């Protein structure tokens, strides 16, 4: 079984979260504005993780 770095696992988790938000919006569980706000927060977390990975 291949081992993944903590960064790649975090990135996969973020991508899964984004997919779940989009699916909830498509099903009508989230208003488009709420989904957009959640994706924006996710993007900011994503940026922070990349900055940490790159040592910025």
C-alpha positions in Angstrom: 0.0 0.0 0.0 1.6 3.3 -1.0 2.2 5.9 1.6 1.2 9.5 1.0 2.7 12.6 2.4 0.7 14.6 4.9 0.5 17.4 2.3 -1.0 15.1 -0.4 -3.5 13.8 2.0 -4.5 17.3 3.0 -4.9 18.3 -0.6 -7.0 15.3 -1.3 -9.2 16.2 1.7 -9.6 19.7 0.4 -10.6 18.5 -3.0 -13.2 16.1 -1.4 -14.6 19.0 0.6 -15.0 21.1 -2.5 -16.7 18.3 -4.3 -19.1 17.8 -1.4 -20.0 21.5 -1.3 -20.7 21.5 -5.0 -22.9 18.4 -4.7 -24.9 19.9 -1.8 -25.5 23.0 -3.9 -26.6 20.9 -6.9 -29.1 19.0 -4.7 -30.5 22.3 -3.3 -29.2 21.8 0.2 -27.1 24.9 0.0 -27.9 28.3 -1.5 -25.5 29.3 -4.2 -24.3 32.2 -2.1 -23.6 29.9 0.9 -21.8 27.4 -1.4 -19.6 30.2 -2.8 -18.7 31.4 0.7 -17.8 27.9 1.8 -15.6 27.4 -1.4 -13.9 30.7 -0.8 -13.0 29.7 2.8 -11.8 26.4 1.4 -9.6 28.2 -1.1 -8.0 30.3 1.6 -7.2 27.2 3.6 -5.8 25.6 0.5 -3.6 28.6 -0.1 -2.3 28.4 3.5 -1.4 24.8 3.1 0.5 25.4 -0.1 2.4 28.3 1.5 3.4 26.0 4.4 4.5 23.3 1.9 6.6 25.8 0.0 8.0 27.4 3.2 6.6 30.8 2.3 
